[in-house]
Amino acid sequence: MTLQDFQISDSLRGAAIGDLTEAALAEYLKSDAIAVDTETMGLLPQRDRLCLVQLCNLQGQVTVIGITKGQTEAPNLKILLEAVNVVKVFHFARFDIAALRYHLGIQVKPVFCTKIASKLARTYTNRHGLKDVVQELEHIELDKSSQSSDWGNAANLSEAQLNYAANDVRYLLSVQQKLTAILKREERWEIAQECFQVLPTLVTLDLLQFKDLFEH
């Protein structure tokens, strides 16, 4: 199944290989916040390539962008992800920001990480994976069966893979709003913002392969 086929059969508002279209860029730039996720061939940016970038806005417009092997830039995506007036909402932003910077040279800003927010807000649990957070706050059970799969052929992914990729961004903005409300209620909003602001520095250290820098 191609990205274009999936767009027609499953009502995605956008699908592309290589970059955002001009029309999609213009639409997303109208947003105060967008949800972002990536799919890669593994967990090491220096070894494992970036395969997909998924986006969603508050209107439910989902775009899945296939990144081709050897691709080093996506100009429209860069404009969007570096736009200072649009907050980019990730779950475990540290990984996605590193992948986007290493493979496409994108310096993502500003950022909201729902995993960090969950750890600060939901201190009554140690379950902070996206599936757990969405299940509690949105009452929706995500199908994670395609999480560990071959994303390398972005132009010809299975329907299950594309549904998985899209669902990883569909609920993030609603989750962000609910976590923000808890953080403000519990007077942890300021520390959350400070955590988000330090993420680019942590990503730089990760890419330079520094580990446990702040340990004794």
Secondary structure, DSSP 8 states (H G I E B T S, - for coil): --HHHHHHHH--SEEEESS--HHHHHHHTT-SEEEEEEEESSS-TTTS-EEEEEEE-TT--EEEEE--TT----HHHHHHHT-TTSEEEESSHHHHHHHHHHHH-----SEEEHHHHHHHH-TT-S--SHHHHHHHHH------TTSSS----TTS--HHHHHHHHHHHHTHHHHHHHHHHHHHHTT-HHHHHHHHHHHHHHHHHHHTT--STT--
